[in-house]
Structure formats: C-alpha cells, structure tokens
Amino acid sequence: MRIFLLEPGLRDFKGHYFNHTYLLATEILARGYDCVIATNRRIDTRTAAALPVKPLPLFHVGSYFEMSEDPLSRPIESYFGINEIMLADLQMMGQAVTDRDLLLFPTASERVLEAFARWYGQQPLERSPVLVLSFSFDPAGIDDACETKLMRALYRAGFNALAKPLRNPENARRVFYVTNSAREEYAFLARRTVLPVPIAQPSRRIVERFRATPEPDAPIRVLSLAMSTARKGLESLPEVIARVLEDRRDIVFDVQMYGYEAGDDVSADLAEAKRRLLGIAASDDRLRLIHGPLAFEDYYRALAGTDVLLLTYRPDYDQISGMAHEALAFERTIVAPAGSAQQRMLEEFDASRAFFAALEPEPVASAIQDAAARTRGERDKAAAAADRWFERQGTERYLDIVLNLGLGLRRQ
C-alpha cells in the first residue's frame, strides 16, 4: 500500500502544515510504506529539502487560502474558487493513483469537498483509492452566529456533493471521514459516520530526538509562540513581561515576533505592542525576540528547551491549541486560560499547569510566576502526563487508525 499525503497548504515552514506532514511521513516510512507528499506548487526549496521524501508540487491553492479580499463574499468565493482549482489539480494525478493506494488529506475543509466529490466520481471503480478526509476545525466554533450558520451550510453542501459518488457501495466502503474535533457536529453535517482520531502531533520519535532537560541552576525559561489572531492576547504581552521581569530575576522569556509582523488582523494595538517589546528587549537581555516563522527543527528545539509554554488565548476561546498538546508531550508546564478547553484538556491528563482567569496583565503575570515556581518540582508529574497523552494521542496512534482503514479493505 502506497500512502499519498495531500497537503495543498504546504509552501514553507509557517503554521502547522510542515510539522504534521513531516511527522506523518516519517512514521509512514518507518513502517515500511512508500510515501508521496503532494504539496503546494509554490513550496520553497528549503522547505522541500527538509521533507523526508522529495515532494510532488501539485496544488495551486490550500484548503484554507482566501480567494477574495471582500470579507462579505469571501466564504462563498473561496468555497467555489478553491473547489474548482482543486478539482483540476486532482485530475493532474491521472493514472498515478490506483486502488492499491491510500490518499490522506490531514487538513480537509469545506472548500475541497466538492472537488473530491467530482474527482472521485470520475475515477473508474477498479482504480479508486482509499480516501481519508481528516477534519480538525470545529464548523460551529466561530464567535459570529451568522458566520457559523454559513460555515455549516457550506460543509453540508460539500458533504451533499460527496454523497453522490458514495451512493455506489464500492465507493462508499473506500471513503472515510475522520476528525479529532467536534465529531458529532461533522456526523450531523455529513449525515454519515465520522470516525474519531487522535491529535496527530507530535510523535514519540520527535520528542526523543529533541528531548532536553534544563540545567537546575539555569533561569526559568518561558516561551510564547503565536500567530496574530483576535483570539490571542498578544497586545497585552509587553505589560505581562514587564511585570514578571520586575518581580523575578530568575525568569527569562523567548517571544516569537511573527504574530506582531504578519497575520490576519495586525492592528495599531499590535504595532504598539511590538514597539514596546523591542524596547524591553533592547534594555533587558532576559527577553529574547525570535523573528519570522520557525523552521521545523528550531520550533521543536524551542519547545524542548523551555520550562513553561505561555498560551495567551481568550478564556472564552473553546478550542485547544496544537501547541498545548505538543508542550504536554514534551513534559513542559503550560500556562493557559481558566475555564477553557485548554484547561479541561490539561486537567484531563493531569499536566503541570497554571491558569489565568482573565486575559489581563496582572492575572497572566501571576500565572506565569505560579508556573515558574512549580515547573522543575513537577517534572515527574509532567512525565507521567506525557505518558498518558501518548497512550491516546500522537502521530503513531493517529496512523494506527488511518492505515488500518486501508489495510482492512485489503484483507476483505
């Protein structure tokens, strides 16, 4: 069985695209399967060279790309535009795909469902591969009620399109929907069984590769890695850091500046926060600024080398950051909002943790100092939490389920 990893959004090291593709491909190859990584056509040479196999630059657009600058019409234009382009890209695979292959799309969205419906309907039955569409975004988890309704309608339309080729029983037994989030919501929208899968990153292999233990007499290191979105309180971070540095000499910060330099809602407040961070860093070497997106190895070295991961999400943001899972797997202490999905997940695994009740300087600074006080005394607790996490989550568990879907058909 040959495994195709379809990742149209993979162009560079930004976001999660590279990390999960690398982890999945590495584990697939370790299990003795051939792996084809189909990426965006604009993948840069540095990113392509870092993948475990030479990629196939196939796709013109990713499933989360935007096809319009008009915020009102953008969801509709992106839905139809990306589906049309994606269909043409899938058709370019031609005879390369056979019924002995498994196609895994780890970041499927509503914007690709019609493309796969039409492409799969065009495939001769004797050449139809196993297709696994994996979803991780909660369609109902949007703040705006009207936007949520539109998102759910687009998902339903896409699933309705896929239902047509799946009326054929042979097609139906070869196409699977899986998700690590909101399974009941996806099952309702698809009107079809949606299988649960674990979080796909990180892997035990990558944790062991980058594992690091801070020196006992070294300063407590706090890491902030964030893109700029409205749900992340990057504007408040300078005041948080200033308060902690004033109160504690034994704490240092590593802050990724990419969230202040790029993103979907860089504002005047973010610009001011960036100016303040630059000013603090210029006068106090306990704040180290990281500019630009982090390459795969640099990201995991930063995560493995820190004591505390700071997640400055709004408390009412009810989805779990992938970084929370990764920090837990790396046996780090995590600072997160109280009353959130992050808190529930960290308590479920009994991770080393501290919480803030409001996204304001005083409670966040207090939570950081709480985490700093306990992190090195809770290493055994953090290690036990990581073991519990890997029993249920991670690249290996994810692939156990996905690959078994294809192997199950081969055994029939």
DRENDO-1510 file (C-alpha; in Angstrom, 1 decimal, always signed):
<recs>
REC; n; res; u; v; w
REC; 1; MET; +0.0; +0.0; +0.0 .
REC; 2; ARG; +1.3; +3.4; -1.0 .
REC; 3; ILE; +0.3; +6.5; +1.1 .
REC; 4; PHE; -0.3; +9.9; -0.5 .
REC; 5; LEU; -0.2; +12.8; +2.0 .
REC; 6; LEU; -2.2; +15.6; +0.4 .
REC; 7; GLU; -1.2; +19.0; +1.8 .
REC; 8; PRO; -2.1; +21.8; -0.6 .
REC; 9; GLY; -1.2; +24.5; +2.1 .
REC; 10; LEU; +2.4; +23.4; +2.5 .
REC; 11; ARG; +4.6; +26.1; +0.9 .
REC; 12; ASP; +7.0; +26.9; +3.8 .
REC; 13; PHE; +7.6; +26.4; +7.5 .
REC; 14; LYS; +4.7; +28.6; +8.6 .
REC; 15; GLY; +1.9; +27.2; +10.7 .
REC; 16; HIS; +1.3; +23.5; +11.3 .
REC; 17; TYR; +1.4; +22.3; +7.7 .
REC; 18; PHE; +5.1; +21.3; +7.6 .
REC; 19; ASN; +5.2; +19.8; +11.1 .
REC; 20; HIS; +2.4; +17.4; +10.8 .
REC; 21; THR; +3.4; +16.4; +7.2 .
REC; 22; TYR; +6.9; +15.7; +8.4 .
REC; 23; LEU; +5.8; +13.7; +11.4 .
REC; 24; LEU; +3.3; +11.6; +9.4 .
REC; 25; ALA; +5.6; +11.0; +6.5 .
REC; 26; THR; +8.5; +10.0; +8.8 .
REC; 27; GLU; +6.3; +7.5; +10.7 .
REC; 28; ILE; +4.8; +6.1; +7.4 .
REC; 29; LEU; +8.3; +5.5; +6.0 .
REC; 30; ALA; +9.4; +3.9; +9.4 .
REC; 31; ARG; +6.6; +1.4; +9.0 .
REC; 32; GLY; +7.8; +0.3; +5.6 .
REC; 33; TYR; +5.3; +2.0; +3.3 .
REC; 34; ASP; +6.0; +4.2; +0.3 .
REC; 35; CYS; +5.0; +7.8; +0.8 .
REC; 36; VAL; +4.2; +10.5; -1.7 .
REC; 37; ILE; +3.8; +14.1; -0.3 .
REC; 38; ALA; +1.7; +16.3; -2.6 .
REC; 39; THR; +2.3; +19.9; -1.7 .
REC; 40; ASN; +1.6; +23.4; -3.0 .
REC; 41; ARG; +3.3; +24.2; -6.2 .
REC; 42; ARG; +5.0; +27.2; -4.6 .
REC; 43; ILE; +6.8; +25.2; -1.9 .
REC; 44; ASP; +10.2; +26.8; -1.4 .
REC; 45; THR; +13.4; +24.9; -1.9 .
REC; 46; ARG; +14.4; +25.0; +1.8 .
REC; 47; THR; +11.1; +23.5; +2.9 .
REC; 48; ALA; +11.1; +20.9; +0.2 .
REC; 49; ALA; +14.6; +19.8; +1.1 .
REC; 50; ALA; +13.6; +19.4; +4.7 .
REC; 51; LEU; +10.9; +16.8; +4.0 .
REC; 52; PRO; +11.8; +13.1; +4.4 .
REC; 53; VAL; +10.9; +12.5; +0.7 .
REC; 54; LYS; +11.1; +14.7; -2.4 .
REC; 55; PRO; +7.6; +16.3; -2.6 .
REC; 56; LEU; +5.3; +16.3; -5.6 .
REC; 57; PRO; +4.4; +20.1; -6.1 .
REC; 58; LEU; +0.8; +19.5; -7.3 .
REC; 59; PHE; -1.7; +22.1; -5.8 .
REC; 60; HIS; -2.2; +25.7; -6.7 .
REC; 61; VAL; -4.2; +26.6; -3.5 .
REC; 62; GLY; -4.6; +25.3; +0.0 .
REC; 63; SER; -7.9; +24.4; +1.6 .
REC; 64; TYR; -7.7; +27.5; +3.9 .
REC; 65; PHE; -6.5; +30.0; +1.4 .
REC; 66; GLU; -8.7; +33.0; +0.7 .
REC; 67; MET; -9.9; +33.8; -2.8 .
REC; 68; SER; -11.2; +37.3; -2.1 .
REC; 69; GLU; -10.4; +40.4; -0.1 .
REC; 70; ASP; -14.1; +41.1; +0.4 .
REC; 71; PRO; -15.0; +39.9; +3.9 .
REC; 72; LEU; -18.7; +39.6; +3.0 .
REC; 73; SER; -18.3; +37.4; -0.1 .
REC; 74; ARG; -15.0; +35.8; +0.8 .
REC; 75; PRO; -16.5; +32.5; +2.2 .
REC; 76; ILE; -18.6; +31.9; -0.9 .
REC; 77; GLU; -15.9; +33.0; -3.4 .
REC; 78; SER; -13.3; +30.8; -1.6 .
REC; 79; TYR; -15.7; +27.8; -1.5 .
REC; 80; PHE; -16.4; +27.8; -5.2 .
REC; 81; GLY; -12.9; +29.1; -6.3 .
REC; 82; ILE; -10.9; +26.6; -4.3 .
REC; 83; ASN; -13.1; +23.6; -5.2 .
REC; 84; GLU; -12.7; +24.4; -8.9 .
REC; 85; ILE; -8.9; +24.8; -8.7 .
REC; 86; MET; -8.6; +21.7; -6.5 .
REC; 87; LEU; -10.5; +19.6; -9.0 .
REC; 88; ALA; -8.2; +20.5; -11.8 .
REC; 89; ASP; -5.2; +19.7; -9.6 .
REC; 90; LEU; -6.5; +16.3; -8.5 .
REC; 91; GLN; -7.2; +15.5; -12.2 .
REC; 92; MET; -3.5; +16.1; -12.9 .
REC; 93; MET; -2.7; +13.0; -10.8 .
REC; 94; GLY; -4.3; +11.0; -13.7 .
REC; 95; GLN; -3.1; +7.4; -13.8 .
REC; 96; ALA; -0.7; +7.8; -10.9 .
REC; 97; VAL; -3.3; +6.8; -8.3 .
REC; 98; THR; -4.6; +3.2; -8.2 .
REC; 99; ASP; -6.9; +1.1; -6.0 .
REC; 100; ARG; -3.8; +0.0; -4.0 .
REC; 101; ASP; -3.2; +3.5; -2.7 .
REC; 102; LEU; -4.5; +5.4; +0.3 .
REC; 103; LEU; -5.0; +9.2; +0.0 .
REC; 104; LEU; -4.9; +11.0; +3.3 .
REC; 105; PHE; -5.9; +14.7; +3.4 .
REC; 106; PRO; -4.9; +15.8; +7.0 .
REC; 107; THR; -6.3; +19.4; +6.8 .
REC; 108; ALA; -9.6; +18.9; +4.8 .
REC; 109; SER; -12.1; +21.7; +4.9 .
REC; 110; GLU; -15.5; +22.6; +3.3 .
REC; 111; ARG; -13.6; +24.2; +0.4 .
REC; 112; VAL; -12.4; +20.9; -1.0 .
REC; 113; LEU; -15.3; +18.6; -0.6 .
REC; 114; GLU; -17.0; +19.2; -4.0 .
REC; 115; ALA; -13.6; +18.8; -5.7 .
REC; 116; PHE; -13.1; +15.4; -4.2 .
REC; 117; ALA; -16.7; +14.5; -4.9 .
REC; 118; ARG; -16.4; +15.2; -8.6 .
REC; 119; TRP; -12.9; +13.7; -8.9 .
REC; 120; TYR; -13.8; +10.5; -7.0 .
REC; 121; GLY; -16.9; +10.2; -9.1 .
REC; 122; GLN; -14.8; +10.3; -12.3 .
REC; 123; GLN; -12.4; +7.5; -11.1 .
REC; 124; PRO; -13.0; +4.1; -12.6 .
REC; 125; LEU; -14.0; +1.7; -9.8 .
REC; 126; GLU; -11.0; -0.5; -10.5 .
REC; 127; ARG; -8.7; +2.4; -9.8 .
REC; 128; SER; -10.5; +4.1; -6.9 .
REC; 129; PRO; -8.1; +4.6; -4.0 .
REC; 130; VAL; -8.9; +4.6; -0.3 .
REC; 131; LEU; -9.7; +8.2; +0.6 .
REC; 132; VAL; -9.4; +9.6; +4.1 .
REC; 133; LEU; -10.6; +13.1; +4.7 .
REC; 134; SER; -9.4; +14.3; +8.1 .
REC; 135; PHE; -11.0; +17.4; +9.8 .
REC; 136; SER; -9.8; +19.3; +12.8 .
REC; 137; PHE; -11.7; +22.6; +12.7 .
REC; 138; ASP; -15.0; +22.9; +14.5 .
REC; 139; PRO; -17.5; +24.3; +12.0 .
REC; 140; ALA; -19.7; +25.6; +14.8 .
REC; 141; GLY; -16.9; +27.0; +16.9 .
REC; 142; ILE; -17.0; +30.5; +15.4 .
REC; 143; ASP; -17.9; +33.5; +17.5 .
REC; 144; ASP; -20.2; +35.1; +15.0 .
REC; 145; ALA; -23.6; +33.3; +14.7 .
REC; 146; CYS; -24.2; +34.3; +11.1 .
REC; 147; GLU; -20.7; +33.2; +10.1 .
REC; 148; THR; -21.2; +29.9; +11.9 .
REC; 149; LYS; -24.5; +29.3; +10.0 .
REC; 150; LEU; -22.8; +30.0; +6.7 .
REC; 151; MET; -19.9; +27.7; +7.5 .
REC; 152; ARG; -22.2; +24.9; +8.5 .
REC; 153; ALA; -24.2; +25.4; +5.3 .
REC; 154; LEU; -21.1; +25.2; +3.1 .
REC; 155; TYR; -19.9; +22.0; +4.9 .
REC; 156; ARG; -23.4; +20.5; +4.3 .
REC; 157; ALA; -23.3; +21.4; +0.6 .
REC; 158; GLY; -19.8; +19.8; +0.3 .
REC; 159; PHE; -20.9; +16.7; +2.0 .
REC; 160; ASN; -24.0; +16.5; -0.1 .
REC; 161; ALA; -21.8; +16.6; -3.2 .
REC; 162; LEU; -19.7; +13.8; -1.9 .
REC; 163; ALA; -22.8; +11.7; -1.1 .
REC; 164; LYS; -23.5; +11.3; -4.8 .
REC; 165; PRO; -20.5; +9.2; -5.7 .
REC; 166; LEU; -20.8; +7.4; -2.4 .
REC; 167; ARG; -24.2; +6.0; -3.4 .
REC; 168; ASN; -22.2; +3.4; -5.1 .
REC; 169; PRO; -21.5; +0.8; -2.4 .
REC; 170; GLU; -17.9; +0.2; -3.7 .
REC; 171; ASN; -17.1; +3.8; -3.4 .
REC; 172; ALA; -18.8; +4.1; +0.0 .
REC; 173; ARG; -16.6; +1.4; +1.5 .
REC; 174; ARG; -13.4; +3.2; +0.4 .
REC; 175; VAL; -14.1; +6.8; +1.6 .
REC; 176; PHE; -13.8; +7.7; +5.3 .
REC; 177; TYR; -14.3; +10.9; +7.3 .
REC; 178; VAL; -12.2; +11.2; +10.5 .
REC; 179; THR; -11.8; +14.1; +13.0 .
REC; 180; ASN; -10.1; +15.0; +16.3 .
REC; 181; SER; -12.7; +17.7; +17.0 .
REC; 182; ALA; -16.5; +18.0; +17.1 .
REC; 183; ARG; -17.2; +14.5; +15.8 .
REC; 184; GLU; -21.0; +14.8; +16.4 .
REC; 185; GLU; -21.1; +18.1; +14.5 .
REC; 186; TYR; -19.3; +16.6; +11.5 .
REC; 187; ALA; -21.5; +13.5; +11.6 .
REC; 188; PHE; -24.6; +15.7; +11.6 .
REC; 189; LEU; -23.3; +17.8; +8.6 .
REC; 190; ALA; -22.2; +14.7; +6.7 .
REC; 191; ARG; -25.1; +12.5; +7.6 .
REC; 192; ARG; -22.6; +9.7; +7.6 .
REC; 193; THR; -20.3; +8.0; +10.2 .
REC; 194; VAL; -17.3; +10.1; +11.2 .
REC; 195; LEU; -14.6; +8.2; +13.0 .
REC; 196; PRO; -12.6; +9.7; +15.9 .
REC; 197; VAL; -8.9; +10.0; +15.6 .
REC; 198; PRO; -6.2; +11.3; +18.0 .
REC; 199; ILE; -4.3; +14.6; +17.7 .
REC; 200; ALA; -1.6; +13.8; +15.1 .
REC; 201; GLN; +1.4; +15.6; +16.5 .
REC; 202; PRO; +3.9; +15.2; +17.9 .
REC; 203; SER; +5.3; +11.7; +17.8 .
REC; 204; ARG; +7.4; +9.9; +20.4 .
REC; 205; ARG; +10.1; +9.7; +17.8 .
REC; 206; ILE; +10.4; +13.5; +17.6 .
REC; 207; VAL; +10.1; +14.0; +21.4 .
REC; 208; GLU; +13.0; +11.7; +21.9 .
REC; 209; ARG; +15.0; +13.3; +19.2 .
REC; 210; PHE; +14.7; +16.8; +20.7 .
REC; 211; ARG; +14.4; +16.0; +24.4 .
REC; 212; ALA; +16.2; +18.4; +26.6 .
REC; 213; THR; +16.4; +18.9; +30.4 .
REC; 214; PRO; +17.0; +22.4; +31.7 .
REC; 215; GLU; +20.0; +22.8; +34.0 .
REC; 216; PRO; +18.9; +23.0; +37.7 .
REC; 217; ASP; +20.6; +26.4; +38.2 .
REC; 218; ALA; +19.5; +27.9; +34.9 .
REC; 219; PRO; +16.9; +30.6; +34.8 .
REC; 220; ILE; +13.2; +29.5; +34.3 .
REC; 221; ARG; +12.5; +29.9; +30.6 .
REC; 222; VAL; +9.1; +31.0; +29.4 .
REC; 223; LEU; +8.2; +30.6; +25.7 .
REC; 224; SER; +5.5; +32.4; +23.7 .
REC; 225; LEU; +4.8; +31.3; +20.1 .
REC; 226; ALA; +1.8; +32.8; +18.4 .
REC; 227; MET; +0.4; +34.0; +15.1 .
REC; 228; SER; -1.7; +37.1; +15.2 .
REC; 229; THR; -5.4; +36.4; +15.6 .
REC; 230; ALA; -8.2; +38.1; +17.6 .
REC; 231; ARG; -8.4; +35.1; +20.0 .
REC; 232; LYS; -4.7; +35.5; +21.2 .
REC; 233; GLY; -3.9; +38.4; +23.5 .
REC; 234; LEU; -0.6; +39.5; +22.0 .
REC; 235; GLU; -1.4; +43.1; +22.7 .
REC; 236; SER; -1.1; +42.5; +26.5 .
REC; 237; LEU; +2.1; +40.6; +26.4 .
REC; 238; PRO; +4.6; +43.5; +26.8 .
REC; 239; GLU; +2.9; +44.6; +30.1 .
REC; 240; VAL; +2.8; +40.9; +31.3 .
REC; 241; ILE; +6.6; +40.5; +30.6 .
REC; 242; ALA; +7.5; +43.8; +32.2 .
REC; 243; ARG; +5.7; +42.9; +35.4 .
REC; 244; VAL; +7.3; +39.5; +35.6 .
REC; 245; LEU; +10.8; +40.8; +34.9 .
REC; 246; GLU; +10.4; +43.4; +37.6 .
REC; 247; ASP; +9.3; +40.9; +40.2 .
REC; 248; ARG; +11.6; +37.9; +39.3 .
REC; 249; ARG; +15.3; +37.8; +38.4 .
REC; 250; ASP; +15.2; +34.1; +37.7 .
REC; 251; ILE; +12.7; +34.1; +34.7 .
REC; 252; VAL; +13.6; +34.8; +31.1 .
REC; 253; PHE; +11.4; +35.0; +28.0 .
REC; 254; ASP; +11.6; +33.8; +24.4 .
REC; 255; VAL; +8.9; +35.5; +22.3 .
REC; 256; GLN; +8.2; +34.8; +18.7 .
REC; 257; MET; +7.6; +38.2; +17.0 .
REC; 258; TYR; +5.9; +36.7; +13.9 .
REC; 259; GLY; +2.5; +37.4; +15.4 .
REC; 260; TYR; +3.3; +41.1; +15.5 .
REC; 261; GLU; +4.7; +41.1; +12.0 .
REC; 262; ALA; +2.2; +39.1; +10.0 .
REC; 263; GLY; -1.3; +37.7; +10.4 .
REC; 264; ASP; -4.9; +38.4; +9.6 .
REC; 265; ASP; -5.6; +41.2; +11.9 .
REC; 266; VAL; -2.4; +43.1; +12.7 .
REC; 267; SER; -3.7; +46.3; +14.3 .
REC; 268; ALA; -2.5; +49.6; +15.7 .
REC; 269; ASP; -2.5; +47.9; +19.2 .
REC; 270; LEU; -0.3; +45.1; +17.9 .
REC; 271; ALA; +2.1; +47.7; +16.3 .
REC; 272; GLU; +2.3; +49.4; +19.7 .
REC; 273; ALA; +2.9; +46.1; +21.5 .
REC; 274; LYS; +5.7; +45.3; +19.0 .
REC; 275; ARG; +7.3; +48.7; +19.7 .
REC; 276; ARG; +7.2; +48.0; +23.5 .
REC; 277; LEU; +8.6; +44.5; +23.2 .
REC; 278; LEU; +11.5; +45.8; +21.1 .
REC; 279; GLY; +12.1; +48.5; +23.7 .
REC; 280; ILE; +12.2; +45.9; +26.6 .
REC; 281; ALA; +14.5; +43.6; +24.7 .
REC; 282; ALA; +16.9; +46.5; +24.0 .
REC; 283; SER; +17.3; +47.2; +27.7 .
REC; 284; ASP; +16.9; +43.8; +29.3 .
REC; 285; ASP; +18.6; +40.7; +27.9 .
REC; 286; ARG; +16.1; +38.5; +29.8 .
REC; 287; LEU; +13.8; +39.0; +26.8 .
REC; 288; ARG; +14.9; +37.3; +23.6 .
REC; 289; LEU; +12.9; +38.0; +20.5 .
REC; 290; ILE; +12.5; +35.4; +17.7 .
REC; 291; HIS; +11.8; +37.0; +14.3 .
REC; 292; GLY; +9.9; +35.3; +11.5 .
REC; 293; PRO; +8.4; +31.8; +11.3 .
REC; 294; LEU; +10.4; +29.0; +12.9 .
REC; 295; ALA; +11.7; +26.1; +10.9 .
REC; 296; PHE; +10.7; +22.7; +12.0 .
REC; 297; GLU; +13.8; +21.8; +14.0 .
REC; 298; ASP; +14.0; +25.3; +15.5 .
REC; 299; TYR; +10.4; +25.0; +16.6 .
REC; 300; TYR; +10.9; +21.7; +18.4 .
REC; 301; ARG; +14.2; +22.8; +19.9 .
REC; 302; ALA; +12.5; +25.9; +21.3 .
REC; 303; LEU; +9.7; +23.8; +22.8 .
REC; 304; ALA; +12.0; +21.2; +24.2 .
REC; 305; GLY; +14.3; +23.8; +25.7 .
REC; 306; THR; +11.8; +25.8; +27.6 .
REC; 307; ASP; +10.3; +25.3; +31.0 .
REC; 308; VAL; +7.0; +27.0; +30.5 .
REC; 309; LEU; +4.8; +27.5; +27.4 .
REC; 310; LEU; +2.6; +30.6; +27.6 .
REC; 311; LEU; -0.7; +30.4; +25.8 .
REC; 312; THR; -2.4; +33.9; +25.9 .
REC; 313; TYR; -5.7; +32.8; +24.4 .
REC; 314; ARG; -9.0; +34.4; +25.5 .
REC; 315; PRO; -10.7; +32.3; +28.2 .
REC; 316; ASP; -13.9; +32.1; +26.0 .
REC; 317; TYR; -11.9; +30.5; +23.1 .
REC; 318; ASP; -13.2; +27.0; +23.2 .
REC; 319; GLN; -10.7; +25.1; +21.1 .
REC; 320; ILE; -7.4; +23.5; +22.0 .
REC; 321; SER; -4.2; +24.9; +20.7 .
REC; 322; GLY; -2.0; +22.3; +19.0 .
REC; 323; MET; +0.9; +23.8; +20.9 .
REC; 324; ALA; -0.8; +22.8; +24.2 .
REC; 325; HIS; -0.7; +19.1; +23.1 .
REC; 326; GLU; +2.9; +19.4; +22.0 .
REC; 327; ALA; +4.1; +21.0; +25.1 .
REC; 328; LEU; +2.3; +18.4; +27.2 .
REC; 329; ALA; +4.0; +15.7; +25.2 .
REC; 330; PHE; +7.4; +17.4; +25.7 .
REC; 331; GLU; +6.7; +17.4; +29.5 .
REC; 332; ARG; +6.6; +21.2; +29.8 .
REC; 333; THR; +4.5; +23.3; +32.2 .
REC; 334; ILE; +1.7; +25.1; +30.4 .
REC; 335; VAL; +0.1; +28.5; +31.3 .
REC; 336; ALA; -3.4; +28.7; +29.8 .
REC; 337; PRO; -6.8; +30.5; +30.3 .
REC; 338; ALA; -9.1; +29.2; +33.1 .
REC; 339; GLY; -12.5; +27.8; +32.1 .
REC; 340; SER; -11.4; +27.0; +28.6 .
REC; 341; ALA; -11.0; +23.8; +26.5 .
REC; 342; GLN; -7.2; +24.2; +27.2 .
REC; 343; GLN; -7.8; +23.9; +30.9 .
REC; 344; ARG; -10.1; +20.8; +30.5 .
REC; 345; MET; -7.5; +19.0; +28.4 .
REC; 346; LEU; -4.6; +19.8; +30.8 .
REC; 347; GLU; -6.6; +18.7; +33.8 .
REC; 348; GLU; -7.7; +15.5; +31.9 .
REC; 349; PHE; -4.1; +14.4; +31.6 .
REC; 350; ASP; -3.1; +16.0; +35.0 .
REC; 351; ALA; -0.4; +18.0; +33.3 .
REC; 352; SER; +1.9; +20.5; +35.0 .
REC; 353; ARG; -0.1; +23.7; +34.6 .
REC; 354; ALA; -1.2; +27.1; +35.8 .
REC; 355; PHE; -4.2; +29.2; +34.8 .
REC; 356; PHE; -5.2; +32.8; +34.5 .
REC; 357; ALA; -8.8; +33.9; +34.9 .
REC; 358; ALA; -8.7; +37.0; +32.6 .
REC; 359; LEU; -6.5; +38.0; +29.7 .
REC; 360; GLU; -5.1; +40.9; +31.6 .
REC; 361; PRO; -1.5; +41.7; +32.7 .
REC; 362; GLU; -1.9; +41.0; +36.4 .
REC; 363; PRO; -3.6; +37.6; +36.3 .
REC; 364; VAL; -1.4; +36.4; +33.4 .
REC; 365; ALA; +1.8; +37.6; +35.1 .
REC; 366; SER; +0.7; +35.9; +38.3 .
REC; 367; ALA; +0.0; +32.6; +36.5 .
REC; 368; ILE; +3.5; +32.7; +34.9 .
REC; 369; GLN; +5.1; +33.2; +38.3 .
REC; 370; ASP; +3.0; +30.3; +39.7 .
REC; 371; ALA; +4.2; +28.1; +36.8 .
REC; 372; ALA; +7.8; +29.1; +37.3 .
REC; 373; ALA; +7.6; +28.2; +41.0 .
REC; 374; ARG; +6.4; +24.7; +40.4 .
REC; 375; THR; +7.8; +23.6; +37.0 .
REC; 376; ARG; +11.0; +22.0; +38.0 .
REC; 377; GLY; +9.4; +20.3; +41.0 .
REC; 378; GLU; +6.8; +18.8; +38.8 .
REC; 379; ARG; +9.0; +17.0; +36.3 .
REC; 380; ASP; +7.7; +13.6; +37.4 .
REC; 381; LYS; +4.2; +14.8; +37.1 .
REC; 382; ALA; +4.8; +16.2; +33.6 .
REC; 383; ALA; +6.4; +13.0; +32.5 .
REC; 384; ALA; +3.5; +10.9; +33.8 .
REC; 385; ALA; +1.1; +13.2; +31.9 .
REC; 386; ALA; +3.1; +12.8; +28.7 .
REC; 387; ASP; +2.9; +9.0; +29.1 .
REC; 388; ARG; -0.9; +9.2; +29.5 .
REC; 389; TRP; -1.1; +11.5; +26.5 .
REC; 390; PHE; +0.9; +9.2; +24.2 .
REC; 391; GLU; -1.4; +6.3; +25.2 .
REC; 392; ARG; -4.2; +8.1; +23.4 .
REC; 393; GLN; -2.8; +10.7; +21.2 .
REC; 394; GLY; +0.1; +11.4; +18.8 .
REC; 395; THR; +1.3; +10.5; +15.3 .
REC; 396; GLU; +1.6; +6.8; +16.0 .
REC; 397; ARG; -1.9; +6.4; +17.3 .
REC; 398; TYR; -3.3; +8.6; +14.5 .
REC; 399; LEU; -1.6; +6.4; +11.8 .
REC; 400; ASP; -2.7; +3.2; +13.6 .
REC; 401; ILE; -6.3; +4.1; +12.9 .
REC; 402; VAL; -5.9; +5.7; +9.4 .
REC; 403; LEU; -3.7; +3.0; +8.0 .
REC; 404; ASN; -5.9; +0.3; +9.3 .
REC; 405; LEU; -8.8; +1.7; +7.2 .
REC; 406; GLY; -6.8; +0.8; +4.1 .
REC; 407; LEU; -5.4; -2.4; +5.4 .
REC; 408; GLY; -8.9; -3.5; +6.5 .
REC; 409; LEU; -10.1; -3.2; +2.9 .
REC; 410; ARG; -7.1; -5.1; +1.6 .
REC; 411; ARG; -7.9; -8.0; +3.9 .
REC; 412; GLN; -11.5; -8.3; +2.7 .
</recs>
